[in-house]
Amino acid sequence: MWAVTSVSCPAALPTRTEDLLTTSITFLQLSDLHLAPPGTLLAGVDPMRQMRSVLARIERLEVAPAFIVVSGDLTDNGSAESY
């Protein structure tokens, strides 16, 4: 999880210097999920089960992320079934 102490969107910038010093945004980055069709194991791991586990952990975080960035390979082989 990432915490950023400044914001690049001018509309979201604080107007007071004191607020600028204390403003932060927390976000989460998930990378290279390599999802696969249901029932498919990749290197002995069920990627859908792993993803559900990650989502459950995210729900239990003390600080909820403002947004989630998903980067890298979303699916393992790009097939329609993987999505």
Sequence and secondary structure as in RCSB ss.txt:
>XXXX:A:sequence
MWAVTSVSCPAALPTRTEDLLTTSITFLQLSDLHLAPPGTLLAGVDPMRQMRSVLARIERLEVAPAFIVVSGDLT
DNGSAESY
>XXXX:A:secstr
 EEESS S GGGS SSHHHHHH  EEEEEEE   B STT  BTTB HHHHHHHHHHHHHT SS  SEEEEES SB
SS  GGG 
